[in-house]
Amino acid sequence: MTSDGSAVSIVNSRGERLDNDAARAELANRLGFDPPLDSLRYWIQGVPEPGHPAQETLDAQQRLAALQQDGWQIQYTDYMSVRGEWLPSKLTLQRQGVRLRVVVDGWNS
């Protein structure tokens, strides 16, 4: 899966490339829920999506520890240092019986 914030594309197990609406529909069908792709690009960087109300909880290092936005609860459980900045490496998203764990192995520029 790749996304630039406005467009989404995936390559499925059959090697077919699906773009935008077809990619979103395939993900929702496979996962059993509609993933928050637009917001996820912000949340995975440890910031709330701009323009959407959010409740933030910071840790002792002033990093995001928890976030509530658009009906999702996000818990940040680990960070890694990347070129002198702390970026999330483990987070859990929860909403209406859905729980999604994200683990970032590494950050590229």
C-alpha positions, -999 to 999 in steps of 0.1 A, spaced: 0 0 0 12 35 -8 -4 69 -2 6 105 -7 -22 118 14 -48 122 -14 -43 91 -35 -41 55 -24 -29 25 -43 -24 -11 -33 -11 -42 -50 -31 -72 -40 -19 -108 -36 -27 -115 -73 -3 -87 -84 -32 -64 -94 -28 -27 -88 -59 -9 -74 -61 28 -71 -81 52 -50 -118 41 -46 -110 5 -57 -81 4 -33 -101 17 -4 -129 -8 -11 -105 -37 -13 -89 -27 21 -123 -23 37 -135 -57 23 -103 -75 35 -101 -59 69 -138 -59 77 -139 -22 85 -131 11 67 -96 20 78 -89 57 86 -64 62 58 -65 100 56 -60 104 93 -35 75 96 -8 94 77 -9 120 105 -14 97 135 15 75 125 37 106 127 25 113 162 3 143 154 -35 148 151 -51 153 117 -53 191 111 -88 206 110 -104 179 131 -111 183 168 -88 162 190 -80 154 226 -43 149 232 -24 135 262 14 141 263 40 120 280 68 133 302 89 141 271 60 161 256 54 135 230 19 123 221 9 94 245 -28 92 236 -51 108 210 -88 108 205 -100 120 171 -129 112 148 -141 84 171 -107 67 173 -86 62 204 -49 60 196 -23 49 222 14 56 215 34 30 234 69 35 219 90 60 200 123 58 181 149 85 175 151 94 138 177 121 128 174 137 162 136 136 164 113 112 182 88 94 159 63 67 169 73 31 165 43 14 182 7 26 183 -27 10 188 -59 24 172 -93 14 186 -129 22 176 -162 3 179 -148 -32 184 -119 -27 160 -83 -28 173 -54 -21 150 -18 -23 161 9 -5 140 46 -13 143 71 9 124 103 -10 118 121 21 104 116 56 90 129 67 56 130 102 43 
